[in-house]
Amino acid sequence: MSLGSPACFHRPLMDIRTFLDNFNNLVNPHETYLCHYVERLEGDLWIPVVEFKDFLRNQGITVGLIRCHAESIFLEQMASWKLDKELCYRVTCFISYTPCEDCAYKLAAFLRENTHVDLRIFAARIYVKKLQDWKAGLRALKAAGVKMAMMTFKEFERCWESFVDHQGKLFPSWDNLYVKSEELSRRLEGILQN
């Protein structure tokens, strides 16, 4: 069964409107969604660990709770998985915004303590906070070994196929997706090289 098949895990899928409202790289929603899947290295092959495939969003905005970023929730989930330190894992995230400075440092610290985990982050847009050194946070992720890139058509389509209740519909690319992805990719590359 393919990784993107909804039948390969029994968790709810994101509805189409939620995906389009939050992952379209031309708009700036107030929520962050993080979709993730995990693979375990067996010999030369990466094998999906389907029980760790899911999506989540930041919490506390509408329910009056203390705000908790999606990355913090994700770190709590990863810690609860108790991944075998004798094995190698690759975690791939599709996230609607790059991590903020605080979340970036938390992710980097987790990876330094869990060297058996590789993390790949594909982001729809770059999170900018004027009063934070958010660029330093992204560079800290790179220094911790995170492979980070902006989502291109390929990643948007993969996220759509894997995490959205698309009911057999093809990924509906929006106007200027390619142009915006290229612009954001150049911007992220400049941040990471600085």
N, CA, C and O of each residue as an XYZ file, in Angstrom:
776
protein
N       0.840     -1.173      0.000
C       0.000      0.000      0.000
C       0.888      1.240      0.000
O       1.888      1.270      0.717
N       0.558      2.243     -0.770
C       1.415      3.427     -0.856
C       1.266      4.296      0.384
O       0.262      4.241      1.094
N       2.287      5.090      0.618
C       2.292      5.989      1.771
C       1.123      6.943      1.719
O       0.568      7.287      2.762
N       0.739      7.374      0.556
C      -0.311      8.367      0.423
C      -1.719      7.815      0.479
O      -2.678      8.587      0.480
N      -1.871      6.524      0.526
C      -3.203      5.930      0.525
C      -3.903      6.149      1.855
O      -3.341      5.818      2.899
N      -5.131      6.705      1.851
C      -5.849      6.917      3.102
C      -6.096      5.626      3.856
O      -6.273      5.658      5.073
N      -6.115      4.483      3.169
C      -6.388      3.216      3.832
C      -5.214      2.720      4.668
O      -5.373      1.787      5.456
N      -4.028      3.333      4.511
C      -2.873      2.817      5.230
C      -2.809      3.324      6.667
O      -1.908      2.926      7.405
N      -3.722      4.178      7.086
C      -3.825      4.558      8.481
C      -5.263      4.955      8.757
O      -5.998      5.322      7.840
N      -5.664      4.886     10.003
C      -7.072      5.073     10.333
C      -7.287      6.336     11.153
O      -8.057      6.332     12.114
N      -6.636      7.377     10.791
C      -6.815      8.660     11.455
C      -7.640      9.549     10.531
O      -7.687      9.326      9.322
N      -8.286     10.553     11.106
C      -9.042     11.466     10.237
C      -8.113     12.179      9.261
O      -6.943     12.425      9.556
N      -8.645     12.494      8.127
C      -7.910     13.265      7.130
C      -8.385     14.713      7.189
O      -9.502     14.994      7.623
N      -7.538     15.610      6.755
C      -7.859     17.037      6.719
C      -8.886     17.275      5.607
O      -8.799     16.674      4.536
N      -9.851     18.148      5.867
C     -10.803     18.448      4.792
C     -10.140     19.387      3.776
O      -9.179     20.090      4.088
N     -10.672     19.377      2.582
C     -10.091     20.127      1.466
C      -9.970     21.617      1.791
O      -8.923     22.218      1.553
N     -11.038     22.218      2.336
C     -11.030     23.655      2.633
C      -9.934     24.004      3.636
O      -9.250     25.015      3.474
N      -9.760     23.181      4.671
C      -8.715     23.432      5.672
C      -7.338     23.433      5.016
O      -6.509     24.301      5.287
N      -7.104     22.444      4.146
C      -5.815     22.387      3.451
C      -5.599     23.629      2.600
O      -4.555     24.275      2.700
N      -6.571     23.969      1.768
C      -6.417     25.102      0.856
C      -6.288     26.422      1.614
O      -5.525     27.296      1.204
N      -7.019     26.574      2.707
C      -6.943     27.810      3.497
C      -5.605     27.960      4.219
O      -5.147     29.081      4.444
N      -4.978     26.847      4.582
C      -3.784     26.916      5.425
C      -2.474     26.619      4.714
O      -1.417     27.008      5.211
N      -2.502     25.954      3.583
C      -1.256     25.634      2.891
C      -1.023     26.477      1.640
O       0.087     26.482      1.107
N      -2.033     27.182      1.164
C      -1.841     28.052      0.004
C      -0.763     29.077      0.361
O      -0.929     29.850      1.305
N       0.340     29.085     -0.391
C       1.471     29.947     -0.046
C       1.283     31.405     -0.475
O       2.217     32.201     -0.373
N       0.103     31.758     -0.947
C      -0.182     33.138     -1.335
C      -0.971     33.888     -0.269
O      -1.146     35.102     -0.371
N      -1.452     33.175      0.757
C      -2.232     33.801      1.824
C      -1.500     33.616      3.149
O      -0.546     32.842      3.225
N      -1.937     34.318      4.194
C      -1.280     34.245      5.498
C      -2.301     33.964      6.602
O      -2.732     34.888      7.291
N      -2.690     32.709      6.775
C      -3.655     32.375      7.821
C      -3.029     32.508      9.214
O      -1.811     32.630      9.343
N      -3.855     32.485     10.237
C      -3.375     32.654     11.616
C      -3.106     31.325     12.305
O      -2.688     31.310     13.463
N      -3.331     30.236     11.636
C      -3.074     28.926     12.238
C      -1.888     28.272     11.543
O      -1.559     28.584     10.398
N      -1.262     27.363     12.265
C      -0.187     26.562     11.683
C      -0.612     25.108     11.721
O      -0.980     24.586     12.774
N      -0.562     24.463     10.585
C      -0.828     23.030     10.481
C       0.485     22.316     10.214
O       1.332     22.813      9.472
N       0.649     21.154     10.819
C       1.848     20.349     10.660
C       1.404     18.923     10.360
O       0.763     18.276     11.189
N       1.745     18.442      9.184
C       1.461     17.062      8.772
C       2.779     16.303      8.848
O       3.821     16.829      8.456
N       2.742     15.074      9.348
C       4.002     14.343      9.489
C       3.829     12.844      9.241
O       2.773     12.263      9.492
N       4.893     12.256      8.747
C       4.970     10.801      8.681
C       6.381     10.381      9.073
O       7.331     11.160      8.992
N       6.484      9.133      9.499
C       7.746      8.594     10.010
C       8.107      7.358      9.201
O       7.241      6.564      8.833
N       9.396      7.207      8.929
C       9.917      6.005      8.273
C      11.069      5.465      9.111
O      11.791      6.222      9.760
N      11.227      4.143      9.087
C      12.309      3.474      9.812
C      13.216      2.825      8.774
O      12.743      2.208      7.819
N      14.533      2.973      8.973
C      15.500      2.393      8.050
C      15.642      0.904      8.327
O      15.972      0.491      9.439
N      15.387      0.112      7.302
C      15.587     -1.335      7.380
C      16.457     -1.721      6.195
O      16.002     -1.742      5.051
N      17.722     -2.027      6.486
C      18.683     -2.290      5.419
C      18.927     -1.001      4.663
O      19.393     -0.015      5.233
N      18.611     -1.010      3.373
C      18.756      0.195      2.546
C      17.418      0.874      2.262
O      17.359      1.834      1.494
N      16.349      0.379      2.878
C      15.009      0.886      2.580
C      14.412      1.654      3.753
O      14.608      1.293      4.913
N      13.679      2.722      3.431
C      12.910      3.451      4.430
C      11.495      2.895      4.422
O      10.790      2.991      3.418
N      11.080      2.313      5.540
C       9.776      1.663      5.667
C       8.839      2.574      6.472
O       9.203      3.000      7.568
N       7.626      2.886      5.949
C       6.691      3.739      6.694
C       6.285      3.112      8.032
O       6.039      1.909      8.118
N       6.221      3.943      9.060
C       5.703      3.545     10.370
C       4.333      4.222     10.458
O       4.219      5.348     10.942
N       3.299      3.528      9.986
C       2.004      4.164      9.750
C       1.318      4.667     11.014
O       0.514      5.596     10.944
N       1.616      4.078     12.164
C       0.952      4.545     13.385
C       1.414      5.937     13.806
O       0.787      6.549     14.671
N       2.492      6.452     13.219
C       2.989      7.780     13.557
C       2.726      8.800     12.448
O       3.371      9.847     12.400
N       1.795      8.500     11.574
C       1.428      9.423     10.494
C       0.172     10.168     10.919
O      -0.832      9.549     11.271
N       0.229     11.516     10.887
C      -0.907     12.285     11.380
C      -0.732     13.743     10.987
O       0.256     14.107     10.350
N      -1.693     14.575     11.368
C      -1.551     16.020     11.230
C      -2.107     16.663     12.489
O      -2.941     16.085     13.186
N      -1.632     17.866     12.764
C      -2.085     18.609     13.934
C      -1.978     20.087     13.643
O      -1.428     20.490     12.618
N      -2.508     20.900     14.550
C      -2.426     22.348     14.382
C      -2.141     22.982     15.730
O      -2.276     22.348     16.776
N      -1.739     24.258     15.684
C      -1.498     24.961     16.934
C      -2.800     25.014     17.732
O      -3.886     24.937     17.158
N      -2.691     25.143     19.036
C      -3.854     25.104     19.922
C      -3.947     26.367     20.751
O      -2.964     27.084     20.936
N      -5.139     26.624     21.243
C      -5.332     27.699     22.205
C      -5.835     29.004     21.634
O      -6.156     29.920     22.391
N      -5.914     29.116     20.338
C      -6.336     30.382     19.754
C      -7.824     30.617     19.960
O      -8.232     31.717     20.333
N      -8.634     29.599     19.722
C     -10.077     29.791     19.781
C     -10.713     29.213     21.035
O     -11.884     29.484     21.302
N      -9.985     28.434     21.804
C     -10.601     27.799     22.973
C     -10.156     28.426     24.286
O     -10.444     27.884     25.353
N      -9.460     29.555     24.229
C      -9.100     30.276     25.434
C      -7.982     29.651     26.246
O      -7.784     30.018     27.404
N      -7.263     28.735     25.676
C      -6.154     28.089     26.370
C      -4.865     28.859     26.117
O      -4.820     29.760     25.279
N      -3.818     28.492     26.851
C      -2.502     29.054     26.564
C      -2.120     28.602     25.166
O      -2.269     27.431     24.819
N      -1.635     29.525     24.378
C      -1.292     29.199     23.000
C      -0.137     28.201     22.955
O       0.873     28.376     23.636
N      -0.294     27.181     22.170
C       0.743     26.165     22.021
C       0.987     25.942     20.534
O       0.079     25.549     19.803
N       2.202     26.192     20.095
C       2.533     26.043     18.684
C       2.489     24.579     18.257
O       2.708     23.671     19.059
N       2.203     24.375     16.986
C       2.104     23.024     16.428
C       3.392     22.234     16.653
O       3.343     21.033     16.917
N       4.551     22.903     16.551
C       5.824     22.208     16.727
C       5.992     21.694     18.164
O       6.553     20.618     18.372
N       5.514     22.449     19.144
C       5.600     22.001     20.542
C       4.726     20.773     20.772
O       5.127     19.834     21.459
N       3.540     20.790     20.196
C       2.649     19.625     20.291
C       3.306     18.430     19.617
O       3.278     17.315     20.137
N       3.897     18.676     18.452
C       4.575     17.617     17.711
C       5.743     17.030     18.510
O       5.932     15.814     18.523
N       6.526     17.886     19.174
C       7.635     17.397     20.000
C       7.127     16.511     21.137
O       7.742     15.491     21.448
N       6.024     16.889     21.749
C       5.426     16.049     22.793
C       5.025     14.692     22.226
O       5.257     13.656     22.850
N       4.423     14.704     21.037
C       4.044     13.447     20.395
C       5.271     12.589     20.115
O       5.286     11.398     20.423
N       6.306     13.202     19.526
C       7.513     12.433     19.196
C       8.122     11.809     20.439
O       8.542     10.653     20.405
N       8.179     12.553     21.537
C       8.729     12.019     22.786
C       7.905     10.829     23.266
O       8.457      9.876     23.815
N       6.597     10.876     23.065
C       5.729      9.782     23.524
C       5.880      8.519     22.686
O       5.504      7.437     23.138
N       6.419      8.631     21.476
C       6.590      7.466     20.616
C       7.666      6.521     21.132
O       7.644      5.328     20.828
N       8.610      7.046     21.911
C       9.719      6.250     22.434
C      10.390      5.437     21.317
O      10.467      4.210     21.374
N      10.863      6.155     20.319
C      11.518      5.515     19.179
C      12.783      4.804     19.638
O      13.590      5.365     20.379
N      12.944      3.578     19.196
C      14.076      2.728     19.575
C      15.390      3.399     19.162
O      15.617      3.652     17.978
N      16.246      3.684     20.136
C      17.505      4.389     19.855
C      18.505      3.531     19.077
O      19.523      4.037     18.604
N      18.219      2.251     18.947
C      19.086      1.362     18.166
C      18.731      1.391     16.678
O      19.461      0.840     15.854
N      17.624      2.025     16.336
C      17.177      2.096     14.950
C      17.284      3.534     14.445
O      17.398      4.467     15.239
N      17.249      3.709     13.126
C      17.286      5.034     12.512
C      15.902      5.374     11.967
O      15.245      4.548     11.334
N      15.475      6.612     12.229
C      14.166      7.081     11.788
C      14.320      8.357     10.978
O      15.220      9.164     11.213
N      13.420      8.518     10.022
C      13.335      9.751      9.242
C      11.917     10.290      9.399
O      10.942      9.606      9.086
N      11.817     11.516      9.885
C      10.526     12.165     10.081
C      10.404     13.275      9.045
O      11.278     14.135      8.938
N       9.319     13.250      8.290
C       9.067     14.268      7.277
C       7.847     15.071      7.691
O       6.792     14.514      7.991
N       8.008     16.398      7.703
C       6.915     17.304      8.073
C       6.591     18.240      6.912
O       7.479     18.784      6.257
N       5.312     18.406      6.685
C       4.812     19.444      5.793
C       4.121     20.428      6.726
O       3.169     20.062      7.415
N       4.587     21.663      6.757
C       4.087     22.627      7.726
C       3.700     23.919      7.018
O       4.354     24.341      6.064
N       2.638     24.532      7.495
C       2.149     25.724      6.795
C       3.051     26.939      6.996
O       3.031     27.849      6.167
N       3.840     26.984      8.070
C       4.834     28.036      8.307
C       6.127     27.400      8.814
O       6.088     26.379      9.501
N       7.268     27.996      8.482
C       8.512     27.549      9.106
C       8.393     27.783     10.612
O       7.617     28.640     11.034
N       9.142     27.043     11.428
C       9.062     27.232     12.888
C       9.516     28.619     13.323
O      10.405     29.219     12.718
N       8.882     29.117     14.392
C       9.326     30.370     15.003
C      10.664     30.106     15.701
O      11.121     28.965     15.774
N      11.274     31.154     16.204
C      12.585     31.031     16.850
C      12.560     30.019     18.003
O      13.398     29.119     18.053
N      11.602     30.163     18.931
C      11.540     29.268     20.088
C      11.359     27.816     19.670
O      12.046     26.927     20.172
N      10.426     27.580     18.743
C      10.170     26.204     18.294
C      11.379     25.625     17.559
O      11.699     24.445     17.699
N      12.041     26.470     16.777
C      13.231     26.007     16.055
C      14.295     25.528     17.040
O      14.896     24.472     16.840
N      14.530     26.300     18.105
C      15.534     25.895     19.097
C      15.103     24.623     19.833
O      15.945     23.779     20.143
N      13.814     24.476     20.116
C      13.324     23.257     20.774
C      13.512     22.038     19.875
O      13.928     20.977     20.341
N      13.207     22.189     18.598
C      13.400     21.079     17.650
C      14.881     20.719     17.542
O      15.234     19.539     17.533
N      15.742     21.725     17.462
C      17.186     21.482     17.361
C      17.686     20.744     18.600
O      18.492     19.822     18.482
N      17.222     21.136     19.779
C      17.631     20.469     21.021
C      17.169     19.019     21.023
O      17.920     18.129     21.423
N      15.941     18.775     20.578
C      15.424     17.400     20.509
C      16.313     16.548     19.609
O      16.648     15.416     19.957
N      16.692     17.086     18.463
C      17.501     16.321     17.513
C      18.912     16.061     18.048
O      19.490     15.010     17.773
N      19.465     16.998     18.800
C      20.788     16.775     19.393
C      20.738     15.634     20.412
O      21.709     14.895     20.574
N      19.606     15.497     21.094
C      19.448     14.429     22.086
C      18.995     13.117     21.458
O      19.086     12.067     22.093
N      18.512     13.161     20.231
C      17.974     11.979     19.555
C      18.626     11.843     18.185
O      18.000     12.074     17.151
N      19.888     11.466     18.207
C      20.670     11.416     16.969
C      20.218     10.304     16.028
O      20.678     10.234     14.888
N      19.323      9.437     16.493
C      18.788      8.370     15.641
C      17.602      8.856     14.801
O      17.005      8.080     14.054
N      17.260     10.160     14.930
C      16.135     10.737     14.199
C      16.644     11.803     13.235
O      17.355     12.726     13.632
N      16.271     11.665     11.966
C      16.522     12.685     10.936
C      15.209     13.419     10.717
O      14.145     12.802     10.698
N      15.280     14.716     10.553
C      14.070     15.506     10.344
C      14.167     16.279      9.043
O      15.170     16.931      8.755
N      13.087     16.187      8.259
C      12.962     16.967      7.030
C      11.715     17.836      7.177
O      10.643     17.345      7.530
N      11.865     19.118      6.907
C      10.747     20.053      7.005
C      10.534     20.719      5.651
O      11.453     21.304      5.077
N       9.309     20.618      5.154
C       8.897     21.321      3.952
C       7.825     22.320      4.380
O       6.776     21.916      4.883
N       8.069     23.607      4.189
C       7.150     24.648      4.659
C       6.476     25.352      3.493
O       7.076     25.550      2.437
N       5.216     25.728      3.702
C       4.472     26.449      2.664
C       4.888     27.911      2.604
O       4.901     28.513      1.530
N       5.232     28.490      3.768
C       5.625     29.900      3.816
C       6.583     30.119      4.970
O       6.726     29.255      5.835
N       7.238     31.263      4.989
C       8.219     31.583      6.028
C       7.546     32.409      7.123
O       6.910     33.429      6.859
N       7.706     31.934      8.359
C       7.174     32.645      9.526
C       8.104     33.804      9.858
O       9.313     33.617      9.996
N       7.542     34.993      9.985
C       8.336     36.184     10.290
C       7.757     36.834     11.535
O       6.561     37.120     11.595
N       8.599     37.064     12.520
C       8.193     37.755     13.751
C       9.180     38.892     13.949
O      10.367     38.652     14.173
N       8.714     40.099     13.871
C       9.605     41.269     13.890
C      10.451     41.381     15.151
O      11.592     41.839     15.077
N       9.932     40.982     16.294
C      10.671     41.163     17.545
C      11.517     39.951     17.921
O      12.111     39.927     19.000
N      11.581     38.958     17.063
C      12.393     37.772     17.330
C      13.501     37.655     16.294
O      13.394     38.186     15.188
N      14.562     36.954     16.665
C      15.597     36.648     15.686
C      15.241     35.309     15.039
O      15.961     34.321     15.179
N      14.121     35.304     14.333
C      13.606     34.074     13.755
C      14.563     33.464     12.734
O      14.546     32.251     12.525
N      15.383     34.272     12.106
C      16.347     33.742     11.137
C      17.393     32.874     11.841
O      17.798     31.842     11.306
N      17.830     33.281     13.028
C      18.809     32.498     13.791
C      18.228     31.139     14.159
O      18.946     30.138     14.169
N      16.929     31.098     14.462
C      16.274     29.828     14.769
C      16.326     28.873     13.589
O      16.596     27.685     13.762
N      16.070     29.379     12.401
C      16.128     28.528     11.205
C      17.552     28.042     10.948
O      17.761     26.899     10.541
N      18.527     28.913     11.187
C      19.925     28.488     11.011
C      20.307     27.436     12.058
O      21.100     26.539     11.774
N      19.749     27.544     13.261
C      20.008     26.534     14.308
C      19.450     25.176     13.883
O      20.056     24.141     14.159
N      18.309     25.180     13.219
C      17.749     23.914     12.712
C      18.684     23.296     11.675
O      18.949     22.094     11.697
N      19.172     24.130     10.774
C      20.099     23.630      9.750
C      21.355     23.061     10.418
O      21.843     22.001     10.026
N      21.874     23.765     11.426
C      23.078     23.306     12.132
C      22.827     21.984     12.863
O      23.754     21.199     13.060
N      21.582     21.738     13.262
C      21.230     20.490     13.949
C      20.997     19.343     12.959
O      20.690     18.220     13.359
N      21.146     19.643     11.657
C      21.023     18.588     10.647
C      19.668     18.497      9.975
O      19.432     17.578      9.190
N      18.773     19.428     10.265
C      17.453     19.402      9.640
C      17.583     19.770      8.171
O      18.241     20.746      7.811
N      16.947     18.976      7.338
C      16.876     19.289      5.913
C      15.604     20.099      5.729
O      14.500     19.576      5.881
N      15.760     21.371      5.403
C      14.621     22.270      5.336
C      14.513     22.870      3.945
O      15.510     23.276      3.347
N      13.279     22.921      3.436
C      13.026     23.500      2.118
C      11.597     24.026      2.080
O      10.759     23.667      2.907
N      11.347     24.875      1.112
C       9.993     25.362      0.896
C       9.243     24.325      0.072
O       9.836     23.602     -0.729
N       7.938     24.263      0.279
C       7.118     23.334     -0.496
C       7.029     23.812     -1.941
O       6.791     24.989     -2.213
N       7.224     22.878     -2.849
C       7.031     23.127     -4.271
C       5.783     22.346     -4.672
O       5.156     21.700     -3.833
N       5.428     22.405     -5.931
C       4.255     21.656     -6.398
C       4.322     20.207     -5.927
O       3.319     19.649     -5.483
N       5.502     19.599     -6.024
C       5.676     18.193     -5.649
C       5.286     17.943     -4.191
O       4.584     16.973     -3.904
N       5.725     18.795     -3.270
C       5.413     18.607     -1.847
C       3.949     18.938     -1.546
O       3.313     18.253     -0.745
N       3.412     19.987     -2.184
C       1.990     20.281     -1.988
C       1.142     19.090     -2.433
O       0.197     18.700     -1.748
N       1.486     18.521     -3.578
C       0.744     17.381     -4.100
C       0.882     16.166     -3.171
O      -0.095     15.462     -2.917
N       2.084     15.927     -2.673
C       2.302     14.786     -1.773
C       1.520     14.961     -0.469
O       0.925     14.009      0.036
N       1.523     16.171      0.068
C       0.755     16.462      1.279
C      -0.735     16.256      1.011
O      -1.434     15.649      1.822
N      -1.209     16.750     -0.102
C      -2.607     16.592     -0.517
C      -2.979     15.111     -0.584
O      -4.004     14.700     -0.039
N      -2.158     14.323     -1.242
C      -2.438     12.893     -1.410
C      -2.393     12.127     -0.082
O      -3.155     11.182      0.121
N      -1.502     12.540      0.811
C      -1.272     11.787      2.049
C      -2.150     12.200      3.223
O      -2.453     11.369      4.080
N      -2.568     13.463      3.284
C      -3.210     13.959      4.502
C      -4.582     14.591      4.307
O      -5.224     14.977      5.284
N      -5.044     14.704      3.061
C      -6.305     15.399      2.783
C      -7.359     14.413      2.307
O      -7.068     13.503      1.531
N      -8.581     14.602      2.777
C      -9.724     13.811      2.316
C     -10.174     14.391      0.972
O     -11.212     15.044      0.866
N      -9.359     14.128     -0.042
C      -9.552     14.739     -1.362
C     -10.589     14.023     -2.208
O     -10.951     14.512     -3.277
N     -11.076     12.874     -1.755
C     -12.130     12.118     -2.430
C     -11.807     11.861     -3.897
O     -12.680     11.934     -4.762
N     -10.541     11.561     -4.160
C     -10.108     11.212     -5.511
C      -9.807     12.395     -6.410
O      -9.413     12.211     -7.562
N      -9.986     13.613     -5.900
C      -9.699     14.802     -6.716
C      -8.196     15.034     -6.773
O      -7.484     14.793     -5.798
N      -7.717     15.506     -7.928
C      -6.310     15.851     -8.080
C      -6.003     17.132     -7.316
O      -6.892     17.949     -7.077
N      -4.751     17.302     -6.937
C      -4.338     18.514     -6.249
C      -4.650     19.732     -7.119
O      -4.189     19.808     -8.258
N      -5.432     20.691     -6.593
C      -5.830     21.868     -7.389
C      -4.823     23.003     -7.262
O      -5.018     23.925     -6.470
N      -3.773     22.939     -8.022
C      -2.742     23.978     -7.967
C      -3.367     25.352     -8.155
O      -4.305     25.513     -8.935
N      -2.841     26.350     -7.433
C      -3.362     27.705     -7.562
C      -2.425     28.530     -8.433
O      -1.259     28.182     -8.620
N      -2.956     29.628     -8.963
C      -2.154     30.532     -9.790
C      -0.962     31.027     -8.985
O      -1.084     31.327     -7.798
N       0.166     31.109     -9.625
C       1.409     31.630     -9.039
C       2.038     30.730     -7.976
O       2.947     31.173     -7.274
N       1.590     29.497     -7.836
C       2.211     28.574     -6.877
C       3.700     28.430     -7.189
O       4.536     28.537     -6.292
N       4.028     28.191     -8.448
C       5.428     27.982     -8.824
C       6.276     29.219     -8.545
O       7.368     29.117     -7.985
N       5.776     30.374     -8.932
C       6.517     31.625     -8.761
C       6.756     31.888     -7.276
O       7.872     32.215     -6.874
N       5.707     31.746     -6.460
C       5.827     32.009     -5.030
C       6.768     30.993     -4.383
O       7.581     31.367     -3.537
N       6.678     29.716     -4.762
C       7.574     28.686     -4.210
C       9.028     29.002     -4.521
O       9.893     28.863     -3.657
N       9.300     29.424     -5.742
C      10.674     29.778     -6.121
C      11.164     30.983     -5.341
O      12.302     31.002     -4.872
N      10.310     31.990     -5.198
C      10.673     33.200     -4.444
C      10.979     32.844     -2.983
O      11.985     33.290     -2.432
N      10.116     32.045     -2.365
C      10.327     31.649     -0.971
C      11.558     30.753     -0.826
O      12.279     30.848      0.168
N      11.799     29.894     -1.801
C      12.980     29.021     -1.761
C      14.267     29.838     -1.782
O      15.201     29.555     -1.031
N      14.314     30.852     -2.645
C      15.500     31.725     -2.699
C      15.673     32.467     -1.374
O      16.789     32.611     -0.876
N      14.584     32.924     -0.822
C      14.640     33.652      0.448
C      15.145     32.744      1.578
O      16.006     33.147      2.360
N      14.609     31.526      1.661
C      15.053     30.593      2.699
C      16.516     30.236      2.513
O      17.271     30.172      3.483
N      16.916     30.005      1.284
C      18.325     29.679      1.008
C      19.235     30.796      1.484
O      20.289     30.527      2.062
N      18.850     32.045      1.253
C      19.645     33.187      1.712
C      19.724     33.244      3.228
O      20.776     33.564      3.782
N      18.623     32.938      3.906
C      18.605     32.933      5.377
C      19.527     31.859      5.909
O      20.304     32.103      6.833
N      19.448     30.669      5.334
C      20.232     29.537      5.835
C      21.713     29.679      5.537
O      22.536     29.130      6.270
N      22.079     30.401      4.480
C      23.487     30.579      4.131
C      24.132     31.736      4.888
O      25.358     31.823      4.945
N      23.341     32.611      5.461
C      23.868     33.795      6.145
C      24.625     33.372      7.396
O      25.148     34.222      8.117
